[in-house]
């Protein structure tokens, strides 16, 4: 009886292992079949091993990827250190297995996921190799699976051209991101939003000259392009969502040029909610200090003065701002203020009466004073405010 029970237990145990292996391989097979990689429009067929996704990164067979991108390949195993290397036209990329450091023309570069052996095959990170070879990589969810497009000519500059007189190219959106003085902005994130498929955007980052270039991949669709930059200021980071000089949608086949200007201290572009901030204020006197029978102080009789302390966020000196509050969906106050550090004062100025210096504090802070020096608070990405409370002395 005991032998029979032990046999049953072992049978169930080994059946469970077999079922787990079958389900795991089915899952891997389904995932790999749902991931397709295209190179300049041609589907790549990986014969040795299917592409896999590890820690959000796509790994593909080493030799086929390097040879597709035009590299001469080399494999070495010395002293237990295994390396996969590709070389072409003055460019050498060296990947050491299981290392988060790669070498590009002799310089160390960090990896998000290492090259590694999977099921006996050497697998390397697709995006890292492709982008360091001058190609653009786009990842999209087609609804039935993932699609990766590798596009470009393999130029070391990623195919960008630093000319403001570029011609529009079919299947390409490109342009430049600069500040109001025309200086390039490096590292701006530019997003081409596919209007046909959900979550299938193409993304690029501007180079040192402010240029970007995005191959669009899918042809039968339209696109909208936006940009975002993040700037440090007084120990904080502020994000700005930029609108292009032409924010109309365009078709893939037509291509487009979309340039962006970060105008931190000038007139706010139409709809650019995050380019400047708001100084909102709240009246704390519910009863008129001169008498309970008089109406409470009216916020429209308050004059606010903002004096910049040092340069504002774009490095310019800024200007003194004086004015009355107006309404907005966010609240009552001074709208469209260039981001910076300001000393703020307020005066109560009803018609026909002498101005009265008001007491001021940040919202929910303890002490009032005659003035307040403060920075903007980032409420959420792209939304920046100063909120203050006012009362009569």
DOROVEX-359211 format. One record per residue (C-alpha): x, y, z; residue in one letter. Coordinates in Angstrom, 1 decimal, always signed. Each point is the difference from the previous one (the first is absolute). Layout:
BEGIN
      x      y      z lumke
      X      Y      Z     A
...
END
This chain:
BEGIN
      x      y      z lumke
   +0.0   +0.0   +0.0     X
   +2.8   +2.4   +0.9     X
   +1.9   -0.9   -3.3     X
   -3.2   +0.7   -2.0     X
   -0.4   +3.4   +1.7     X
   +3.6   +0.9   -0.6     X
   -0.4   -1.0   -3.7     X
   -3.1   +2.1   -0.3     X
   +1.8   +3.0   +1.5     X
   +3.0   -0.4   -2.3     X
   -2.3   -0.3   -3.0     X
   -1.8   +3.2   +0.9     X
   +3.3   +1.7   +0.6     X
   +1.6   -0.9   -3.3     X
   -3.3   +0.7   -1.9     X
   +0.0   +3.5   +1.6     X
   +3.6   +0.6   -1.2     X
   -0.8   -1.1   -3.5     X
   -3.1   +2.2   -0.1     X
   +2.0   +3.0   +1.2     X
   +2.7   -0.6   -2.7     X
   -2.7   -0.3   -2.7     X
   -1.8   +3.2   +1.2     X
   +3.3   +1.9   +0.3     X
   +1.1   -0.9   -3.5     X
   -3.5   +0.8   -1.4     X
   +0.2   +3.4   +1.7     X
   +3.5   +0.7   -1.4     X
   -0.9   -1.2   -3.4     X
   -3.2   +2.1   +0.0     X
   +1.9   +3.1   +1.2     X
   +2.8   -0.4   -2.6     X
   -2.5   -0.5   -2.8     X
   -1.8   +3.1   +1.1     X
   +3.2   +2.1   -0.3     X
   +1.1   +1.0   -3.5     X
   +3.1   +1.9   -1.0     X
   +0.2   +2.0   -3.3     X
   +3.2   +1.5   -1.5     X
   -0.8   +2.8   -2.4     X
   -3.4   -1.6   -0.7     X
   +1.2   -3.6   -0.4     X
   -1.0   -2.6   +2.5     X
   +3.0   -1.6   +1.7     X
   -0.3   -3.8   +0.4     X
   +2.2   -1.2   +2.8     X
   +0.8   -3.6   -0.7     X
   +2.2   -0.8   +3.0     X
   -2.2   +1.4   +2.8     X
   -3.1   +2.1   +0.4     X
   +0.3   +3.6   +1.4     X
   -0.8   +0.2   +3.7     X
   -0.8   +2.8   +2.4     X
   +1.9   +0.2   +3.2     X
   -0.5   +2.9   +2.5     X
   -1.7   +2.0   -2.6     X
   +2.8   -0.5   -2.6     X
   -0.1   -2.0   -3.2     X
   +2.8   -2.6   -0.4     X
   +0.7   -1.5   -3.5     X
   +2.7   -2.4   -1.3     X
   +3.3   +1.7   -0.1     X
   +1.4   -1.0   -3.4     X
   -3.2   +0.6   -2.1     X
   -0.5   +3.5   +1.5     X
   +3.6   +1.1   -0.5     X
   +0.1   -1.3   -3.6     X
   -3.4   +1.6   -0.8     X
   +1.5   +3.3   +1.0     X
   +3.1   -0.5   -2.1     X
   +2.5   -1.0   +2.6     X
   +2.9   -2.5   -0.2     X
   -0.5   -2.2   +3.0     X
   +2.4   -1.6   +2.4     X
   -0.4   -2.3   +3.0     X
   +2.6   -0.6   +2.7     X
   +0.3   -2.1   +3.1     X
   +3.2   +0.7   +1.9     X
   +0.6   -0.8   +3.7     X
   -3.7   -0.6   +0.4     X
   -0.9   +3.5   -1.3     X
   -2.3   -0.3   -3.0     X
   -0.4   +2.9   -2.4     X
   -2.1   +0.7   -3.1     X
   +1.4   +2.8   -2.2     X
   -1.2   +1.7   -3.1     X
   +2.1   +2.4   -2.2     X
   -0.7   +2.2   -3.0     X
   +1.1   +3.3   -1.5     X
   +1.9   +1.3   +3.0     X
   -2.6   -1.3   +2.5     X
   +0.6   -2.9   +2.5     X
   -2.5   -1.2   +2.5     X
   +1.1   -2.6   +2.6     X
   -2.3   -1.8   +2.3     X
   +1.2   -2.2   +2.8     X
   -2.4   -2.7   +1.1     X
   -1.8   +0.6   +3.3     X
   +1.6   +3.5   +0.3     X
   -2.0   +3.2   +0.3     X
   +2.9   +1.9   -1.6     X
   +0.5   +0.1   -3.8     X
   +2.8   +1.6   -2.0     X
   -0.7   +2.3   -2.9     X
   +3.2   +1.1   -1.8     X
   +1.9   -0.7   +3.2     X
   -2.3   +2.0   +2.3     X
   -2.0   -1.7   +2.7     X
   -3.8   +0.3   -0.3     X
   -2.6   -1.2   +2.6     X
   -2.6   -2.6   -1.0     X
   -3.4   -0.6   +1.4     X
   +0.2   -3.7   -0.7     X
   +3.2   -2.0   -0.8     X
   +0.8   -2.2   -3.0     X
   -0.6   -3.6   +1.1     X
   -0.3   -3.7   -1.0     X
   -3.6   -1.2   -0.3     X
   -0.7   -3.6   -1.0     X
   +3.6   -0.2   -1.3     X
   -0.3   +3.1   -2.2     X
   +1.7   +3.3   +0.5     X
   -2.6   +2.8   +0.4     X
   +0.7   +3.7   -0.1     X
   -2.1   +3.1   +0.7     X
   -1.5   +1.1   -3.2     X
   -0.6   +3.7   +0.8     X
   +3.5   +0.6   +1.3     X
   +1.8   -1.5   -2.9     X
   -2.3   +1.6   -2.6     X
   +0.0   +3.5   +1.4     X
   +3.7   +0.0   +0.5     X
   +0.3   -0.9   -3.6     X
   -1.9   +3.1   -1.1     X
   -3.4   -1.6   -0.5     X
   -3.4   +1.0   +1.5     X
   -1.9   -2.6   +2.0     X
   -3.8   +0.2   +0.5     X
   -2.0   -2.3   +2.2     X
   -3.8   -0.3   -0.5     X
   -2.9   -2.1   +1.2     X
   -2.0   -1.0   -3.1     X
   -2.8   -1.5   +2.1     X
   +0.8   -3.6   -0.9     X
   +3.7   +0.2   +0.9     X
   +3.0   +2.3   +0.2     X
   +1.8   +1.4   -3.0     X
   +3.5   +1.4   -0.1     X
   +1.2   +2.1   -2.9     X
   +3.7   +0.7   -0.6     X
   +0.4   +2.8   -2.6     X
   +2.6   +2.3   -1.4     X
   +3.3   -0.2   -2.0     X
   +2.3   -0.8   +2.8     X
   +1.8   +3.4   +0.1     X
   +1.7   +0.6   +3.3     X
   -2.1   +3.2   +0.5     X
   -3.2   -2.0   -0.1     X
   -0.9   +1.4   -3.4     X
   -0.4   +3.6   +1.4     X
   +0.9   +3.0   -2.1     X
   +0.7   +3.3   +1.5     X
   -1.7   +2.2   -2.6     X
   -3.0   +2.2   +0.6     X
   -0.8   -0.2   -3.7     X
   -0.6   -3.7   -0.1     X
   -2.5   -1.5   -2.5     X
   -2.9   -2.1   +1.3     X
   +0.6   -3.7   -0.3     X
   -2.7   -2.6   -0.5     X
   -0.4   -2.2   +3.1     X
   +2.1   +2.3   +2.2     X
   -0.7   +2.8   +2.5     X
   +2.9   +2.1   +1.0     X
   +0.8   +3.5   +1.3     X
   +1.7   +1.9   +2.7     X
   -0.6   +1.0   +3.6     X
   +1.4   +3.4   +1.2     X
   -0.5   +2.8   +2.5     X
   -1.4   +3.4   -0.8     X
   +3.5   +1.2   -0.9     X
   +0.6   -2.8   -2.5     X
   +2.3   -2.0   +2.2     X
   -0.3   -3.8   -0.4     X
   -1.6   -2.1   +2.7     X
   +1.7   -3.3   +0.4     X
   -1.9   -3.0   +1.5     X
   -3.5   +1.2   -0.8     X
   -2.4   -3.0   -0.4     X
   -2.0   +0.2   -3.2     X
   -3.0   -2.3   -0.4     X
   -1.8   -0.9   -3.3     X
   -3.4   -1.1   +1.1     X
   -1.6   -2.6   -2.3     X
   -3.7   +1.1   -0.5     X
   -1.1   -3.4   -1.2     X
   +1.4   -2.4   +2.6     X
   +0.0   +0.3   +3.8     X
   +3.4   +0.0   +1.8     X
   +2.0   -0.1   -3.2     X
   +2.0   +3.2   +0.2     X
   +3.5   +0.6   -1.5     X
   +2.4   +1.9   +2.3     X
   +3.3   +1.8   -0.6     X
   +2.3   +2.2   +2.0     X
   +1.7   +3.1   -1.4     X
   +3.7   +0.1   -0.6     X
   +2.5   +2.6   +1.1     X
   -1.1   +2.3   -2.8     X
   -3.7   -0.4   +1.0     X
   -0.9   -2.1   -3.0     X
   -2.1   -3.2   -0.1     X
   -1.1   -2.4   -2.7     X
   -2.7   -2.7   +0.3     X
   -0.7   -2.7   -2.6     X
   -3.7   -0.6   +0.3     X
   -0.2   -3.7   -0.9     X
   -3.7   -0.4   -0.6     X
   -1.1   +1.6   -3.3     X
   -3.8   -0.1   +0.0     X
   -0.6   +2.3   +2.9     X
   +0.3   +3.7   +1.2     X
   +2.1   +1.5   +2.8     X
   +0.2   +2.8   +2.4     X
   +3.3   +1.2   +1.5     X
   +0.7   +1.4   +3.4     X
   +3.2   +0.7   +2.1     X
   +0.9   +0.2   +3.6     X
   +3.0   +1.4   +1.8     X
   +1.1   -0.1   +3.7     X
   +2.0   +2.8   +1.5     X
   +1.6   +0.3   +3.5     X
   -0.4   +3.2   +2.0     X
   +0.8   +0.7   +3.6     X
   +0.2   -3.7   +0.9     X
   -3.2   -0.9   -1.7     X
   -0.9   -1.4   -3.4     X
   -2.7   +1.5   -2.2     X
   -1.6   -1.6   -3.1     X
   -1.2   +1.9   -3.0     X
   -2.2   -1.4   -2.7     X
   +0.7   +1.7   -3.3     X
   -2.2   +0.6   -3.0     X
   +1.5   +0.0   -3.5     X
   -0.1   +2.8   -2.4     X
   -2.6   -2.1   -2.0     X
   -2.1   -2.2   +2.2     X
   -2.2   -1.4   -2.7     X
   +0.0   -3.8   -0.6     X
   +1.7   -1.4   -3.1     X
   +0.1   -3.3   -1.9     X
   +3.0   -2.4   +0.2     X
   +0.5   +0.1   -3.8     X
   +0.1   +3.8   +0.0     X
   +2.5   +0.3   +2.8     X
   +0.5   +3.3   +1.9     X
   +2.3   +2.5   +1.6     X
   -1.0   +1.1   +3.5     X
   +2.1   +2.5   +1.9     X
   -0.5   +1.0   +3.7     X
   +0.9   +3.1   +1.9     X
   +0.2   +0.2   +3.8     X
   -1.2   +3.6   +0.7     X
   +0.4   +0.2   +3.8     X
   -0.2   +3.7   +0.5     X
   -2.0   +1.2   -3.1     X
   -3.6   -0.2   -1.0     X
   -1.4   -3.4   +0.8     X
   -0.8   -2.1   -3.2     X
   -3.6   -0.8   -0.5     X
   -0.9   -3.1   +2.0     X
   +3.5   -0.4   +1.5     X
   -1.3   -0.5   +3.6     X
   +3.4   -0.8   +1.5     X
   +2.2   +2.7   -1.5     X
   -0.7   +2.4   +2.9     X
   -1.6   -0.2   +3.4     X
   -2.7   +1.6   +2.1     X
   +0.0   +2.0   +3.2     X
   -3.4   -0.7   +1.7     X
   -1.1   +1.8   +3.1     X
   -2.8   -0.4   +2.5     X
   -1.6   +2.7   +2.2     X
   +0.0   -1.1   +3.7     X
   -2.1   +2.9   +1.4     X
   -3.6   -1.2   +0.1     X
   -1.0   +3.1   +2.0     X
   +1.1   +3.6   -0.8     X
   +2.5   +1.1   +2.7     X
   -1.7   +3.5   -0.1     X
   -3.3   -1.3   +1.0     X
   -2.2   -3.1   -0.1     X
   -2.7   +1.8   -1.9     X
   +2.3   +0.8   -2.9     X
   +0.5   -2.4   -2.9     X
   +3.0   -2.3   +0.2     X
   +3.1   +1.1   -1.9     X
   -0.3   -0.6   -3.7     X
   +2.8   -2.0   -1.6     X
   -0.3   +2.1   -3.2     X
   +1.2   +3.0   +2.0     X
   +3.4   -1.7   +0.7     X
   +3.1   +1.0   -1.9     X
   +2.8   -2.6   -0.1     X
   +3.7   +0.8   -0.7     X
   +2.5   -2.7   -0.9     X
   +3.7   +1.0   +0.1     X
   +2.4   -2.7   -1.5     X
   +2.9   -1.0   +2.3     X
   +2.9   -0.8   -2.3     X
   -0.6   -1.5   -3.5     X
   -3.1   -1.9   -0.9     X
   +0.1   -3.6   -1.2     X
   +1.3   +0.7   -3.6     X
   +2.9   +2.1   +1.4     X
   -1.5   +3.4   -1.0     X
   -0.3   +2.8   +2.7     X
   -3.8   +0.0   +0.0     X
   -2.3   +3.0   +0.5     X
   -2.0   +1.5   +2.9     X
   -3.7   -1.0   -0.4     X
   -2.7   +2.1   +1.6     X
   -3.7   -0.6   -0.6     X
   -3.4   -1.1   +1.3     X
   -1.2   -3.5   +0.0     X
   -2.2   -1.6   -2.6     X
   -2.0   -3.2   +0.0     X
   +1.1   -3.3   -1.6     X
   -1.1   -3.6   +0.3     X
   +2.8   -0.4   +2.6     X
   -1.0   +2.9   +2.2     X
   +0.3   +3.8   +0.4     X
   +3.3   +1.7   -0.3     X
   +2.8   +1.1   -2.3     X
   +0.1   -2.2   -3.1     X
   +2.9   -0.9   -2.4     X
   +2.9   +0.9   +2.2     X
   +3.5   -1.1   -1.2     X
   +1.4   -2.6   +2.4     X
   +2.5   +1.4   +2.5     X
   +0.6   +1.0   +3.6     X
   -2.0   +3.1   +1.0     X
   -0.5   +2.3   +2.9     X
   -3.8   +0.6   +0.2     X
   -1.9   +2.9   +1.6     X
   -3.7   +1.0   +0.0     X
   -1.9   +3.2   +0.4     X
   -3.8   +0.4   +0.7     X
   -1.1   +2.9   -2.2     X
   -3.8   +0.6   +0.0     X
   -1.0   +2.9   -2.2     X
   +0.0   +3.3   +1.9     X
   +2.0   -1.4   +3.0     X
   +3.7   +0.1   +1.0     X
   +1.9   -3.2   -1.0     X
   +0.7   -2.4   +2.9     X
   +2.9   -2.3   +0.2     X
   -1.3   -3.6   +0.4     X
   +1.5   -2.8   +2.0     X
   +1.1   -3.0   -2.0     X
   +0.9   -3.7   +0.5     X
   +0.2   -3.2   -2.0     X
   -3.1   -2.1   +0.2     X
   -0.4   -1.8   +3.3     X
   +3.3   +1.4   +1.5     X
   -0.1   +1.5   +3.5     X
   +1.4   +3.5   -0.2     X
   -1.1   +3.1   -2.0     X
   +2.5   +2.6   -1.0     X
   +0.2   +3.2   -2.2     X
   +1.6   -2.0   -2.9     X
   +0.7   -3.5   -1.1     X
   +3.0   -1.3   -2.0     X
   -0.7   -3.4   -1.6     X
   +0.3   -2.3   -3.0     X
   -2.7   -1.7   -2.0     X
   -1.3   -3.4   +1.1     X
   -0.4   -2.7   -2.6     X
   -3.5   -1.3   +0.7     X
   +0.4   -2.7   -2.7     X
   +2.0   -0.3   -3.2     X
   -0.3   +3.3   -1.9     X
   -2.3   +1.7   +2.6     X
   +1.8   +2.6   +2.2     X
   -1.5   +2.3   +2.6     X
   +0.6   +2.3   +2.9     X
   -3.0   +0.1   +2.3     X
   -0.2   +2.7   +2.7     X
   -2.4   +1.3   +2.6     X
   -0.6   +3.7   +0.7     X
   -1.6   +1.9   +2.8     X
   -0.2   +3.6   +1.2     X
   +2.1   +1.1   +2.9     X
END
